[in-house]
Amino acid sequence: MLRRCRAAPDTVFCAELDRKNRSRRQLAPQYVTLGQMQTHEYPSLVWHLKNTQLFEDLSPEELEQLSRITPYKRFSAGEIIYHMEDPADALYFIRDGMVKISMYFPNGKEMILGLLGQYDIFGELLLLPSERRPNQAEAVVDTTLIVMPEEDFQRLLSQYPRIAMKFIQVMSTRLWQAQQWQAEVGAFDAPGRLANLLLRLANDFGADGERGTVIDLNLTQQDLAKMIGATRETVSHCLARLLEYGAVRRRRAPITVNTEKLQQFLDEASE
C-alpha cells in the first residue's frame, strides 16, 4: 500500500472543511459539488479524476458526468476519515495529502497497514457483504479527498465494465502487496523488516537531500514500530544498528537514508 505520488499542477482547493475533532463523534459532512464550484476551478476536478487509475480511460464527456457526483472533502492532519466498523458508504481517491490505514485490536494495539499518497484509492472494501469498515483511515497531513458514494460507485461498475476490470486490478494489487509483506515479515528479523520498510518509504515518498534520501512523513519511532510489528525500543535499537551500518544517515524525523546501503543490508540479511 505504499506508492509513489505523482505530481499535480497548482490548483485551488474547492472545499474548505475545518474538522479538528478526533473523537468518534462525526460532524455533518460538508461537500462541494460541481455546481457550487467557480468556473476556473472546474477543470481541476476533471484533471484529477483523469489521473486516478480507475478513470484514466474515460472520455472527457464521461469525466464531466462523473465529476457531478464526486465532491471534494478536506481533512486536517490527524483527523479520522472513518473508524473501524463505520458504515462502508463511499470510495475515496486522494487528490493531495497522505492517508494512514490501520487496524486496532481488542487489547488497544494499533497495526499500521500502509500509507497512501496522491491518486491512491482506499475504502475499496465497501463491496464486502458486511458493509462495515474493517480498518481505520486517518489523514497524516492536511488532505483533500475525492469522494464517491457507494450507490454511485455500484452504478458506475454496472455502466462501465472497463472500470470494473480496473477495480479488480486494484484489488488484486492490494492482495499481492499484503501477501508480499506477510512473506517479508516471516523472512526478516526486526532490523531487516525496518530496513525493508524504510527502503519502500524512500522509494515511494522520499526526496533527494544532501546526505541521502529524506523521508519527511512526520513518522515517529512508535509509528514505525506499528508498521513492522515491533516495540518502539526495538525500532530505536534497529535504527542505531542501521546508522552504524551507514544505511541510515539521520534517525530522527525527517529520517534520512542511503537506499543503496539499505538494499545491501537486506541482501546480506537474505543470505
Secondary structure as UniProt FT lines:
FT   HELIX           34..36
FT   HELIX           39..41
FT   HELIX           42..50
FT   TURN            53..57
FT   HELIX           60..67
FT   TURN            68..69
FT   STRAND          72..75
FT   TURN            77..78
FT   STRAND          80..82
FT   TURN            84..85
FT   STRAND          90..96
FT   STRAND          99..104
FT   TURN            106..107
FT   STRAND          110..116
FT   TURN            118..119
FT   STRAND          121..122
FT   HELIX           124..127
FT   TURN            129..130
FT   STRAND          136..139
FT   STRAND          143..149
FT   HELIX           150..159
FT   HELIX           161..187
FT   HELIX           190..205
FT   STRAND          207..208
FT   STRAND          213..215
FT   HELIX           221..228
FT   HELIX           232..245
FT   STRAND          248..250
FT   STRAND          255..257
FT   HELIX           259..270
//
